[in-house]
Amino acid sequence: MSELALFATMVCPMPFTLRKRMFHFLSENPVVAKVQYGLKITFIFVAVLFVDAVQRMVRIAQEGAAAKAKPDMVDARTETNYAARRFYAQRNLYLTGATLFLSLLLARVFYIVLDFIHVQENYTTLQTKVAKQSGASGENEELRKQITELEAQLKLSQGKDRDFETLKKQANQQNAEYNRLADEHNKATGSVSSKKAD
C-alpha cells in the first residue's frame, strides 16, 4: 500500500517547482539514501519469498493432482484443507509478485521523472541563453542598421565627390575649348588682343 501511495504521489500532477524540490530531496538526502538501502535489502527478502511462494504453489498443485488421481482418499476435510493451502499460496504469490513488480515500477518511474526534471532544467537554461542571445542579436541588428546607413551615406558622399570631379574636368575641358576657339576666332578676325591689356 505504501508503494501504491508513493507511486500515486510521484505521477500525480503538481507544479514543476514542487516536483523538482521533492525529487531533489529524495535523490540527494542521505537519510532517504539509507532508507533506499534498507528497501533494497527488503526487496531481496521479498524476492526470496516470491520464489518460495512459486515453489509452494507448484508443490500444492502437484499434491492436488496426486489427490485427484486417488479418488477414494478425497473427503470434505481434505478438500477444504487443500483449498485453504492453495488459497494461501496464491495469496502469497500475488502479494509478493505485486510488491516486486511495484518496486521495479517505482524505481523506474522515479528515474524517468528525475531525468525529465533534469531535461526541463536544461531546457529552461537554454531558453534563457537564447533569450539573452536574441537580446544581444537585437543590439547587433541595430548596429547592422547603423552600419548599412553609414555605408549608404559613404557611397552617396563618394558619388558626390565623383560628380564634383567630373564637373571640374568638364569645366576645365570647356574652358580649354573656349580659349582655343577664342584664339582661333581672334586669328580669323585679325584681332589679336593682349591678355595683359585686357
C-alpha positions, 0 to 999 in steps of 0.5 A: 500500500505504501508503494501504491501511495508513493507511486500515486504521489510521484505521477500525480500532477503538481507544479514543476517547482514542487516536483523538482524540490521533492525529487531533489530531496529524495535523490540527494538526502542521505537519510532517504539514501539509507532508507533506499538501502534498507528497501533494497535489502527488503526487496531481496527478502521479498524476492526470496519469498516470491520464489518460495511462494512459486515453489509452494504453489507448484508443490500444492498443485502437484499434491492436488493432482496426486489427490485427484488421481486417488479418488477414494482418499478425497473427503470434505476435510481434505478438500477444504484443507487443500483449498485453504493451502492453495488459497494461501499460496496464491495469496502469497504469490500475488502479494509478493509478485505485486510488491516486486513488480511495484518496486521495479515500477517505482524505481523506474518511474522515479528515474524517468521523472528525475531525468525529465526534471533534469531535461526541463532544467536544461531546457529552461537554461537554454531558453534563457541563453537564447533569450539573452542571445536574441537580446544581444542579436537585437543590439547587433541588428541595430548596429547592422542598421547603423552600419548599412546607413553609414555605408549608404551615406559613404557611397552617396558622399563618394558619388558626390565627390565623383560628380564634383570631379567630373564637373571640374574636368568638364569645366576645365575641358570647356574652358580649354575649348573656349580659349582655343576657339577664342584664339582661333576666332581672334586669328580669323578676325585679325584681332589679336588682343593682349591678355595683359591689356585686357 
